[in-house]
Amino acid sequence: MSNPDDPTAVGGAAAPVPVDIDAGILDRMIEIRRHLHRNPELSNREVNTQRYLRQMLADQGIADIRDVAGFGLAVDIVGTGKPSNRKLVIRADIDALPIEEESGVDYASINPGVMHACGHDAHASMGFAVAAHLHRSRDDFGGTVRLIFQPAEEDEPSGGRRVVEEGLLDDVDAAICVHVDPYTQSGKIAVSSGPYTLACDTFDVVVTGSAAHAAKPYEGIDAIAVACSMVTELQKIVSREIDPYDPLVISVTTINGGSAYNVIAGKVTLKGTIRSGSDASRERAWRRVRAILEGIATSHGASVQLDIHKGEPGVVNDVEMTELVVASAKACIGAENVLNTPGWTIADDFGYYSEKRPSVYFRLGIRNEAVGSVFPLHHARFRVDEAALKLGAATLASAATMFLSTQPESLDAQ
């Protein structure tokens, strides 16, 4: 795909150039990010977020903004320059998490128990900046960039699945998204081709024993003791049955049971997640979770009900789309700041996009000790180094215009 005479050129297109986004757009980007952070909304409840983003886009003179996937938005920025029938999607997720914020920032959440602890407010604001910039510079390119402000990345029903079901990828050639990364230093971008996030499934377990007086546990079947054995044994699937080079994570994240000091619990519920890097490991994990739970329940004289819910697939980064982002990022932030970093074990419903079209998911470093952006994703003290956002927006805009100018035979979605 790369031109040997110009290692920064991709697929016969001109080498990417740094994108200079207007300072006014960048200021508005930060304003939008802080507004969204202050007013977070949970998955499939993003009604005010949707309304606010629609107004911000309309204020830039962008028309034909449409509702998608429930509380999401989509807008097509159509270039009026050199003719092109190329079409690219840029995904920006917009939902928040059920976390009580402890970040200490001046614009902390005013919605109790809800927080943008995964950076989706940053993603949405970068999406706005890209849309505003491309709209203003549409005479400089041909083709179409479809910005999708996607709801419900964090919970079911998945916004990514709905985007695909509603046909928003049927007429496009490829897709790109960015995710903030508190594990990578601010000012750097990380990306590589191949598997980049894990598939994510969830499970619910009901363990049923028999209640008894706490002074006479032998007269019942202690569902808490049974559940504790289950939690311990489930960990051995990963540590003793799976090749360490084949990613798999099994986590029990909730356990509930019992109601009094003097009563042996007769029922306990568990919730958890299975993250897998291959179809084979995913299927094996399902089988082994069921076999272990049923075996332990039987050995204790209890019963168990297991429900596994298949979630989003893993993201697989297309080789040529990855090269596109690498070239664009090098032009925008310098080759020394572009890292060839393996994927991570989180899940993202952008996996539905990568199943449908050649895609790339890249990470924007936001780790900066000076501003306190050192806490992991989904942490109550999570922060974003806002200085990094202009780099993410510039890389997205550069990759988009470069993609549209690339010869179709080099980046063919068919």
LONUNU-237047 format. One record per atom (N, C-alpha, C): x, z, y. Coordinates in steps of 0.05 Angstrom, whole numbers, plus 5000, padded with zeros to 4 digits. Atoms other than C-alpha are relative to their C-alpha. Last residue first. Layout:
XZY
...
This chain:
501450105024
469049794906
501850024975
501649795013
471750244960
498749904974
502650105009
477249754980
498550224985
501449755003
483050015020
497149934993
498049795004
488149455016
498750274995
499150025028
483048895005
502050224994
501849895020
479449125068
501149994972
501250225015
485449005114
498250114977
498650085025
486549615156
498549784986
498450234994
483849645228
501549904975
501850224993
478050105210
501649745005
501550095023
482750575173
498349755007
498150145017
487550625232
498549884976
499550264987
481750795279
502049834983
502450164999
479451345232
500549725011
500550115027
486351615216
497549825000
498050205006
487951675290
499549884973
500650234984
481352035305
502049774994
502550135009
482252515247
499549755015
499350135026
489552655266
497549864988
498450244995
487652775338
500649864975
501750214989
482053255319
501549745005
501850095020
486653655274
498249785010
498450155019
492053695326
498349894978
499550274988
487053895380
501749834982
502350175004
484754455334
500449725012
499650205021
491554775327
497849804999
498050204991
491355135394
500449784980
501450234988
484955485371
501949785009
498350074977
488855935324
498949755012
498950284999
483056145280
501849985025
499950124973
481256865261
501249714997
499050274998
479057215197
499949905029
498250014976
478057965205
501249725004
501449914976
471958005159
501649995025
499349724993
475557585107
498650085026
502149825009
472356955077
500750305004
502850094999
478756555086
498150204989
500950225017
485056965089
497249915006
501749905022
487657375148
498849774984
498449965024
493657145189
498350104976
501350185020
490456875252
501650004974
501449855021
492557485294
498649834979
502849984993
494157105357
498450134978
500449924972
501657205355
497150035008
500049714998
501857195279
499550095029
498449944976
499756465278
499950305004
498849735002
496856155215
501950055024
500849844976
492355575235
501350274999
498949744998
494955015190
499150155025
498949964974
490254425183
501050295002
500149734990
488854235111
501550025027
497449894992
487053545085
499750275014
500649744989
481353265044
502750125007
497749834996
481852525028
499250255015
500249794980
476652065000
502750145002
497249924996
475551424960
500050195024
498350194986
467951424951
502850105001
501550244992
462551744908
501849795012
501050135024
466252284869
498849735007
497850135013
470252434932
499249894973
499250244985
463852554971
502249864984
502150205004
461053034919
500749745014
499650125026
467753404920
497949794993
498950274994
466553514994
500649864974
501850215009
462554084963
500649735011
501250114976
468654524970
498249774991
501750225006
471954984919
498849905027
502749984989
477955434932
498449764990
501949945020
483855404884
497250055011
500549715003
488555034929
497650054982
502649904993
491654344929
499850304996
502150025020
499054184927
497350125009
500749745012
502954124992
497849964979
501050105026
506553505017
499450244983
499149885025
507353795087
498749874976
501950095020
506753425153
501150084973
502249825001
510253805209
497849924980
499149745009
517053485202
497750204997
499750005029
513852795206
500850274990
497350025008
511452915278
500350044970
498749744998
504853165305
502950004990
501249814981
500652555321
501650265003
500050114973
504551985290
499150215020
497250024991
506252405228
500149895029
499049734992
498952605222
502949985010
501349934975
496651875223
501050275010
499050174978
501651665170
498950085027
497249934996
499952265125
501249835023
499949754985
492552145135
502950085006
501150054974
493051415113
500250255017
497950134985
497651585055
499049955029
498049804994
492352065030
502349895017
501149844978
487151525035
501850225008
499750164976
491651074993
498850155024
497250054992
492651594939
500249865026
499250275006
485351834935
502949955011
499050164977
484752584940
501049734990
497650155008
480652894884
500849815023
499250224983
475853444906
502549874988
497549984984
473253864850
500449765017
497550085014
466053814828
502450055018
498750244990
460554234861
502549924983
499850044971
456354724821
501649745007
497950194994
453754794750
500049945030
501050204981
449655424744
502349815008
497850134986
451055854683
498849785017
500850254987
445456324660
502449905016
498050144983
447356864610
498849755011
501050264991
442557364578
501949885019
499050124975
445457934538
498749745005
500650284998
443158414484
501049905027
501550084976
445959084464
499249714998
502949975004
447959364396
498349945024
500949744989
455159474419
497050054994
498349785011
458258934375
499150275010
500749955028
452558464391
501550234989
502749885001
453558524466
499250074972
499849724991
460958414459
497350134999
498649845020
459957784417
500250295008
501849965023
454657494463
501350174979
502249834992
458957594525
498250064976
499049734996
465157314491
497850195008
499349895026
461656694463
500950295003
502549945016
458156534529
500850144974
501449794986
464556594571
497550084983
498749745005
468356204518
498650235014
500449925028
463555614518
501150284995
502849955005
463155554594
499550114971
500749754987
470655634601
497150074995
499049785017
471855084550
499350275012
501749985024
467354604587
500950234982
502749924991
470854734654
498250044975
499949724995
477654704621
497350115009
499649865026
476154024592
500050305004
502550005015
473053764657
500350164974
500450235017
479353954695
497450034985
498650234990
481454404752
499749754983
498550155019
476554964742
501249755011
498750224985
473455524783
501849854981
498050135016
468455974747
501149775016
499450284994
464456464789
502249904981
497250094998
461157124780
500249715004
499950264988
454857554778
503049925002
497450104990
453458144734
499649735013
499750294993
447058524721
502849955010
498050064980
446359194684
500149705005
499750284993
440659484644
502049975022
501050175021
439360124605
500349715006
501350254991
443560564649
499249834976
498350225010
444961264621
498549745006
501250205017
440961734665
502049794992
500449895027
443362384696
498649814981
497749865010
446562154761
499750074970
500149714997
440961654776
502650124987
501549914977
439760914787
500150305004
500349714998
443960504740
498650085025
501549875022
446359794745
499950305004
502049824991
449659274790
498650124976
501049855023
456058884782
498050215011
502249814995
458058324830
499350144974
500049924972
464257884836
497950205007
502549854998
466357744765
499950135028
500249754985
471857234773
497250114998
502649885006
474156674727
499950275013
500449734989
479656224754
497250094992
502649885006
482255614718
500050285011
501249784985
487955144736
497350084990
502850114998
491354744681
498350215014
499850244982
498854884690
497349865002
499749924971
497755594664
500349775019
497450084990
495155304598
500350075029
499950244983
488855694582
502949945008
501150235014
487356194526
500449735015
499150035028
491156834541
499149744987
497349905005
491056974616
501049944972
497950134984
485156534634
502750084992
500350295004
480456724577
502249865016
498150105019
483257434579
499749704994
497450064987
479757594643
502049884981
500250274987
472957534608
502749935013
499450215019
474958114563
499949725012
497249995010
475458624618
500749764982
498350084977
468958424652
502949994991
500350294994
465258444585
501949915022
498550145021
467959124567
499949705004
497149964993
465459384634
501849874979
499350184978
458559084620
503050025007
500050275011
458059444553
500949805021
497650025017
459960104585
500349734987
497650004982
454859994640
502549974983
499650274990
449459804589
502449985019
499249994971
450160464554
500749725010
497950205000
446160414489
500849965029
500650254987
441861034479
502349804996
502750075006
441561674438
499149735013
500250115027
449061724435
497249934993
499650295000
449161814511
499749874973
500250095028
446162514504
500349694999
498749805017
447962894568
499949924971
497150014997
446662274610
501550204983
499149784984
439662244581
503049995002
499949745014
438261554552
500850225020
499649764983
436860844572
499950254984
502249815003
437660284521
500650255016
499549805020
441959664528
497550174996
502149815006
440559024565
500850184977
499349855024
446058624598
497850214996
501649755003
443658104647
500750134974
500149875026
448857584668
498150245002
501549754999
448757084724
499750114972
501549905023
453856524730
498750275006
500749724998
456856074782
498550094976
502649935013
460455404777
499650305005
501049734998
465955134823
497250034986
502950005005
470354524812
499150295000
501149965027
477254634840
497049975000
501549755002
480454344903
498950024971
499349844976
485953824912
498450255004
501949774998
486353404849
500850195022
500749885026
490652784865
498050235004
501950155015
494152604930
499450154973
498750155022
497553094976
497849864985
501750185016
495853435042
501749884978
499350015029
498353975089
498149824986
502150115017
498353935165
501049974972
499250165023
502754355211
497449914985
498550234991
501754625281
500949824977
501450164980
499655315258
501849775010
499449944972
503355555197
498549815019
498050194990
499855465130
500450045030
497649955016
496256035094
502249815008
498649774989
490656075146
502650074984
498449875021
488455365129
501650235011
498049824989
483055015169
501350164978
500749725002
479454475130
502350165012
497849814995
479453735146
499050284996
500749754987
474953175121
502550175002
497849824992
475552435106
498850275008
500749754986
471051925072
502450175004
498349775007
471451205047
499150245017
497750075016
468050525047
501650244991
497449944988
461150685072
502249934980
499150234984
454250385057
502750055013
500550255014
452050855001
501349765014
497450125008
455351465031
499749734987
498350024976
449251715070
502849894994
498950274997
444651545012
501949975023
501450144978
440252165017
501249735007
502750075009
442652404949
498549845021
499750225019
449952374973
497249914991
498950234986
448552795034
500149764982
502250134986
444153254992
500949765016
501650145020
449953404945
497749855014
498550235009
454353575004
498549834979
500350214980
449054025034
501549754992
497650104987
448854434970
499449775020
499350275008
442354774952
502249885017
501950195010
445955234944
497350035014
502149905018
451255594984
498249774990
499449745013
457655535024
498050084979
497650045017
457454795044
500450254983
500049905027
450354875068
502349924983
500749725005
449954435129
500750084971
501449935025
453853795143
499350304997
499949714995
455553515211
498350134978
502149845013
456652805187
500650295005
499549725000
460552345234
497650144987
502449835002
459851625215
500850294998
499349735010
465551195241
497450164999
501749774995
463850455247
501250264988
500949855023
467749805253
498450255008
502450115012
471749535311
499350174975
500050035029
476649885356
497549864992
497350045010
478949955429
500049964969
499150284994
472149835462
502749954987
501050185020
469750475426
500749705005
498050215005
474350905467
499049794981
498850094975
469151365499
501949764996
502150124984
465051405435
501149895026
500550275010
471351515394
497849865016
497750174995
473352105437
499549714991
499950054971
466452425437
502349815007
502250174992
465752355362
500149935029
499550275011
472752615348
497749815009
497950124984
471653215395
500649714990
501050074974
464953375362
502149855016
501750235004
468053355293
498849905026
498250235002
473453825318
498449744995
499050064973
467954295341
502049775000
502150134984
464454255274
501049935028
500450265011
470854405235
497949855017
497850174992
472554985280
499749724991
500450044971
465655295271
502249825011
501750224996
466655175197
499349955029
499150204981
472655625199
498249765004
498650215015
471456025135
500849775019
497549905012
469556695165
501549794983
498450245006
464256425212
502750094990
497550064987
460357075208
501149734992
499450295002
453557355190
502549945016
499650075028
452058095175
500549704996
499049805019
449058225244
500349894971
502050005021
448357595287
501050204978
502249824990
452157715352
497850014979
502850055008
458457425320
498150215012
500749935027
465057535357
497049964996
502450165007
466357175422
499150054972
502049964979
471257685451
497449864994
499950204978
475157705386
497750045019
499349894974
475558355347
500249805022
497750144989
475658025279
501050115026
498249794990
471158535245
502449875013
497550074986
465158085229
501650245010
500149854974
459958305178
502749975014
497849814997
460057765124
499650135027
501249744997
454257335098
502150225000
500049835024
457856675111
498650275005
498549765000
457156105161
499650164975
501349755007
454755385161
502050234999
500949854976
457354775200
498950284993
502049825008
461254295155
499450215022
499449744987
464853705187
497850194991
501849775005
465153065146
501050245015
498549754995
468352425173
498050234997
501449754995
465351795141
502150225007
498749755009
468651115148
498250245007
501549764993
465650415155
501250244987
499149765013
469249745155
498450245010
502349905015
465449125176
500750254985
499349885026
470448975230
497550094987
502149975021
470148565294
501250114974
499650215021
475748705345
498050044978
497650164997
472849165398
500149794979
500750264988
465749425402
502449825004
498150124983
466650025356
499149735010
499550285007
460450355328
502049885021
498650104977
460151115329
501049724993
498250225004
454851295277
501249925027
499950194978
451651975282
502049794994
498250235004
449452455228
499849825024
500250224982
446553155235
501849784991
497650144992
445253735188
499449775019
499249924973
439554235181
502649885009
501249754991
436153925121
500750055029
499449785019
440953415091
498850275009
499450075028
440452955152
500450264984
500049775018
437552965222
500649914972
502249965018
439252365266
500550254982
499249765016
443352245328
497750074982
500650045029
441751535352
501150234983
502850035007
445151625420
499749984969
500350105027
451851895444
497149994992
501150274999
452151965519
499749874973
497850194998
456852555517
499049715001
498849974973
451053025533
502449825004
501650154981
447652755471
501150015028
499450285005
453253025428
498549825020
497250054992
452753715458
500849714997
499950014971
445153695452
502849955010
501450254992
445353505378
500149985031
498250235003
450554045367
498749745008
497849974981
445954585396
501949764998
501150074974
439754365357
502350005021
500750295000
443554345291
499049925028
497550155000
446755025304
499549705002
499049994973
439955305322
502749865003
501950134981
436755065257
501150005028
498450074976
442755245212
498349865022
501549874978
438555605160
501249935027
502850095001
440555205098
498250155020
500650265013
447055585093
497049964999
499550035028
447556185140
499249724990
502550015017
447756155215
500849944972
499850125027
453256355264
497350014986
502750045010
451956475338
499949874973
501749784991
458356755368
497249994988
498949765012
462656295326
498250245008
500850005028
458255705345
501050264986
502949975001
459055855418
499050024972
500649724994
466455955410
497050065000
499149835022
467455285375
499250305005
501950035022
463154935426
500850184977
502549874992
467355205484
497949994978
499649725003
473655015447
497550165008
499749935028
471254305438
500350304995
502749975011
468854285510
500150064970
501249754989
475954415533
497250054989
498849785014
478553875486
499050275010
501149995027
473553375512
501150244985
502849904997
475553535584
498650024973
499949714997
482853455566
497350125002
500349914973
481652745541
499950315001
502849934995
484152615471
499850135027
500149834976
490852265469
497150055006
502550014986
491751985399
500050205023
501249744993
498851865376
497449965015
498949904976
499951165348
498750275006
501649834984
498850905278
501450105025
499249725003
503050325254
498250175018
497949924982
499149675256
500650294995
500949934973
494949535195
502550065017
499950224982
497749165134
499150055028
501850225008
495449685084
500049765019
501649975024
498750275119
498349754996
502350185001
504250275171
498750014973
502349874987
508750875180
497549835000
501149805017
513850635130
497750155012
500949794981
514849995169
498750224984
498750044974
518649425135
499350215020
497349915002
516649685066
501649965026
498350234992
509349625086
502950094999
498349974976
505650185049
501649755004
501650004976
500050005000
501750005025
